[in-house]
Amino acid sequence: MGATRDRDVGSSRNLDLSFDAPIGPETVVARNEEPVLVEVDRTVVMMSVDQGMYFGLEGAGPRIWALLEHPRTVRQLCDALIGEFEVDAEACRLETCNFLEELKRAQLIRVL
């Protein structure tokens, strides 16, 4: 489960460093409509015209993106992922929350 882009996801450059509550099991998230995307060999490649950046989703990332077509809680995402991937509930929750935090920092999803 990962997102890659043309610069380091953890970089503090151009990030809003104001306090945001961390994403947790009951957080409702939805994808932003702006990125243009294409699927290439089980990888989703997205281009954010607003940011002038591209992003790649691999592993469970494309499935999470597909599930976010409609707003969902992290718990709902994990319930779906546990049924499709070999992962325990706690690991799924931690990895999914971390992944969603990356997407939020990249302004690819929004918290509702």
The 8 nearest C-alpha neighbors of each residue, nearest first, counted from 0:
[[1, 58, 59, 60, 57, 98, 2, 56],
 [0, 2, 57, 56, 60, 3, 98, 58],
 [1, 3, 56, 55, 54, 57, 4, 60],
 [4, 2, 55, 54, 1, 56, 5, 8],
 [3, 5, 54, 6, 53, 55, 2, 7],
 [4, 6, 53, 52, 3, 7, 54, 8],
 [7, 5, 4, 8, 10, 3, 52, 9],
 [6, 8, 10, 9, 4, 5, 3, 11],
 [9, 7, 10, 6, 101, 4, 3, 105],
 [10, 8, 7, 11, 101, 104, 6, 12],
 [9, 11, 7, 12, 8, 6, 14, 13],
 [10, 12, 14, 13, 9, 16, 15, 8],
 [11, 13, 10, 14, 9, 15, 7, 8],
 [14, 12, 11, 15, 10, 16, 104, 105],
 [15, 13, 11, 12, 16, 104, 10, 105],
 [14, 16, 17, 13, 104, 11, 18, 12],
 [17, 15, 14, 18, 11, 19, 13, 104],
 [16, 18, 15, 19, 14, 20, 104, 11],
 [19, 17, 16, 20, 15, 21, 14, 104],
 [20, 18, 21, 17, 16, 22, 15, 110],
 [19, 21, 22, 18, 23, 26, 110, 17],
 [22, 20, 19, 23, 100, 96, 26, 18],
 [21, 23, 26, 96, 20, 100, 24, 99],
 [22, 24, 26, 25, 21, 96, 73, 92],
 [25, 23, 73, 74, 26, 72, 92, 22],
 [26, 24, 72, 23, 73, 74, 27, 22],
 [27, 25, 72, 23, 24, 22, 73, 28],
 [28, 26, 72, 71, 111, 110, 70, 25],
 [27, 29, 110, 70, 71, 109, 111, 72],
 [30, 28, 70, 67, 108, 109, 69, 31],
 [29, 31, 108, 67, 107, 109, 32, 68],
 [30, 32, 108, 107, 33, 109, 29, 34],
 [31, 33, 34, 30, 107, 35, 108, 29],
 [32, 34, 31, 35, 47, 48, 49, 107],
 [35, 33, 47, 46, 45, 32, 36, 48],
 [34, 36, 46, 45, 33, 47, 37, 48],
 [37, 35, 45, 44, 34, 46, 43, 38],
 [36, 38, 44, 43, 39, 45, 35, 42],
 [37, 39, 43, 42, 44, 41, 40, 36],
 [38, 40, 42, 41, 43, 37, 44, 55],
 [39, 41, 42, 38, 43, 57, 37, 44],
 [42, 40, 39, 38, 43, 57, 61, 58],
 [43, 41, 57, 39, 40, 56, 38, 44],
 [42, 44, 38, 56, 55, 61, 37, 39],
 [45, 43, 55, 37, 36, 54, 38, 42],
 [46, 44, 36, 54, 35, 53, 34, 55],
 [47, 45, 53, 35, 34, 52, 48, 36],
 [46, 48, 34, 50, 52, 49, 51, 53],
 [47, 49, 51, 50, 46, 52, 34, 33],
 [50, 48, 47, 51, 33, 52, 34, 46],
 [51, 49, 47, 52, 48, 46, 53, 105],
 [52, 50, 48, 47, 49, 53, 46, 5],
 [53, 51, 50, 47, 46, 5, 54, 48],
 [52, 54, 46, 45, 4, 47, 5, 55],
 [53, 55, 4, 45, 3, 44, 46, 2],
 [54, 56, 44, 3, 2, 43, 4, 45],
 [57, 55, 2, 60, 43, 42, 61, 1],
 [58, 56, 42, 60, 1, 0, 61, 59],
 [57, 59, 0, 60, 1, 61, 56, 42],
 [58, 60, 0, 62, 61, 57, 63, 1],
 [61, 59, 0, 56, 63, 57, 58, 62],
 [62, 60, 64, 63, 56, 59, 43, 57],
 [63, 61, 65, 59, 64, 60, 66, 58],
 [62, 64, 66, 60, 65, 61, 67, 59],
 [63, 65, 61, 67, 62, 66, 60, 68],
 [64, 66, 62, 67, 63, 68, 61, 60],
 [67, 65, 63, 68, 64, 62, 69, 76],
 [68, 66, 69, 64, 29, 65, 30, 70],
 [67, 69, 66, 65, 30, 70, 29, 64],
 [68, 70, 67, 29, 71, 66, 30, 28],
 [71, 69, 29, 28, 67, 27, 68, 72],
 [72, 70, 27, 28, 75, 69, 73, 67],
 [71, 73, 27, 75, 26, 74, 25, 28],
 [72, 74, 24, 76, 75, 26, 25, 77],
 [73, 75, 24, 77, 72, 76, 78, 25],
 [76, 74, 78, 72, 73, 77, 71, 79],
 [77, 75, 73, 79, 74, 78, 80, 72],
 [76, 78, 80, 74, 79, 75, 81, 91],
 [77, 79, 75, 81, 76, 80, 74, 82],
 [78, 80, 76, 77, 82, 81, 75, 83],
 [81, 79, 77, 83, 82, 78, 84, 76],
 [82, 80, 78, 84, 83, 79, 77, 86],
 [81, 83, 80, 79, 84, 78, 85, 77],
 [82, 84, 80, 81, 79, 85, 86, 78],
 [85, 83, 81, 80, 86, 82, 59, 79],
 [84, 86, 81, 87, 83, 82, 80, 91],
 [87, 85, 84, 81, 91, 88, 90, 80],
 [86, 88, 90, 89, 91, 81, 85, 92],
 [87, 89, 91, 90, 92, 86, 81, 77],
 [90, 88, 92, 91, 87, 93, 86, 94],
 [91, 89, 93, 92, 87, 88, 94, 86],
 [92, 90, 88, 94, 89, 93, 95, 87],
 [91, 93, 89, 95, 90, 94, 96, 88],
 [94, 92, 90, 96, 95, 91, 97, 89],
 [93, 95, 97, 91, 96, 92, 90, 98],
 [94, 96, 98, 92, 97, 93, 91, 99],
 [97, 95, 99, 93, 98, 94, 22, 92],
 [98, 96, 100, 94, 95, 99, 93, 101],
 [97, 99, 95, 101, 100, 96, 94, 102],
 [98, 100, 102, 96, 101, 97, 103, 95],
 [99, 101, 103, 97, 98, 102, 96, 104],
 [102, 100, 98, 104, 99, 103, 105, 97],
 [101, 103, 99, 105, 107, 100, 104, 108],
 [102, 104, 106, 100, 108, 105, 101, 107],
 [105, 103, 101, 106, 102, 100, 14, 107],
 [104, 106, 102, 103, 107, 101, 8, 108],
 [107, 105, 103, 104, 108, 102, 109, 31],
 [106, 108, 102, 31, 105, 103, 30, 109],
 [109, 107, 30, 31, 103, 29, 106, 102],
 [108, 110, 29, 28, 30, 103, 111, 31],
 [109, 111, 28, 27, 29, 108, 26, 103],
 [110, 27, 28, 109, 29, 26, 70, 71]]
